[in-house]
Amino acid sequence: MALEELKGTTGETQTVRIERGPVRVFANALLDRDAVYDGDDAPVPPTFPFVMPFWGSVGTGGAAGLPIEKLRGPGRAILHGEQAFEYFRWPRVGDVLEGTPTVTDVYEKEKSSGGKLEFYVQETEWKDQTTGDPVVKTIFTLAINVRAPKPA
């Protein structure tokens, strides 16, 4: 059963500092060798906001907001669902952003095999630490593939 009680919960506010090295490494991993990602105020690649909490965290980082330990277990496989981004302005090297993740939706779908898929949608609106202006909103869906119970 999907953990519906997670809907509406928020994680800890995270602060990230976007640094040139991780932006360049990320672009290289995407096989994007464009020199635009080399400068001191370079823009980030389009999907970089997904990794900001892992590569730029000042303090607590990672998948804050989703209690992964509660989502694991026998017969359960954690999958990357989908991700989306809404840009208010393009993030750049040197930006210091703050974001608080919120679980905005929890739902499940039955599978024809008798199992189910659970979905957990988390949104984080990243704001400029200095001005408070919104920069980018990340929307991430985590899917849990739940195996059908074994017949007795």
N, C-alpha and C positions, 0 to 999 in steps of 0.2 A: 504494500500500500504506500503510495507516494506520501511524503511527509508534508501534508497540506499546511501544517502549523508553521512552516517556514515562510509561507507567503506573507510579505509585508515586513519581514525582519531586515534589519540593517546590520552591516558589519562595521568594523572599526574604520574611521577615516584614515586614509593612506595619503602620504605625501610622496611624490615622485619627482626626481630631478632628471630631466632628459639630458643624457650625455652623448657626446660625439661618438665615442667608441662603440657602445651598444647599437647606435643607429647604423653605423657603417657595417658592423658584423651582421646585423639583421638584414640589411640590404644585400650584402654578399650572399647570405643564406638563401635569399630569393633569386640569386643569380642576376641581381640588378647592380651593375657596375657604374651606374650614372654618377658622375663627379658631384652632382648636386648634393649628395649625402655626405660630402667630405668637409664642409665648412663649419665654422664655429657657431653659426646660426642656421644650420641646415634644416630643411623640413624633414619630418619623419616619413618613412614609407607608409602607404595607406593603411596597412593592418598593424602597424607598430603599437598602437594603443592597447592591443590585446596583451602584449608582453610588458608593458610599463611597470606593473606591480612587481614583476619578477626581476627586471633588469635595472630599475631606477629607484626602487623603494628607499626612502629615508626612514628607517625603523622597520615596522612590520610590513611584510609584503606577501605576495602569493595570492592564492584564491580566497582572500578574506571574504566572509559573508556566506560561504557555503560550507556546512559542517561535513566535510568529506568523510570523516570517521563514522558518521551516522549513515552515510550512503553506501558504504562498503558492506560486504558480507558474502557468505556462500551463495552461489548462483546469481550473483549480481556483477555486471561488468560496467565500469564507468567509461563513458564515451564522450568525446567532444562533439557536441551537437552543431549548432550554427553560431555564427558571430556576425554582428552588424555594427556599423559606426555611423553616428550623426555628427557632422563637423559644424561647429559654429565659427571657428577659425582653425587654420592648420597648425598643429603643434610643431615646435621647433626645438633644436638643441638649445639648451640654456633655460628653457621653461621649467618652472617649478609649479607642479599642479597638485591639487588636492581632490580626492574623490571618496565618496562614501557609497559602498555597494549596497543595493537593496534587492531582495528577492521579490520580483514583481509578479511572478506567476509560477504555479505548480500544477501540473496535470499529468494524466496518464492515458495510455492507449493500449487496448488489448491487441495481442498478436495472434495470428491464426494458429500458432503452435501451442497456444494455451498460456504462454507467458505474457509479459507486458513490457511496455516502455514507460519509464517515468521521466518527466521533463521538469527541469528547474531553470527558470529564466532569471538572470541577474543583470541589473542595469547599474552603471556607474556614470554619473555626470562629473567629468573632470573640469575643475575650475582653476583659473589662474590664481595662484596663491596671493599675489600682490593686489590684483584688482577685484578678484571675486567673479570675474566674467567667465561664463561657460566657454570651454574650448572644444571638448569632444565628449560625446556620450557613447559608452561601449555597452553593447547588449550581447550577452553570452548565454547560450542554452547548453546546459549539461544534460546528457541523456544517460539513463541507467537501464541497461538491458537486463531484465529479470527473467531468468529461466523458469519454465513451467515446472510446477511441483512434480516430483517423480511419483508414478502410480504406486500405490501400496501393494 
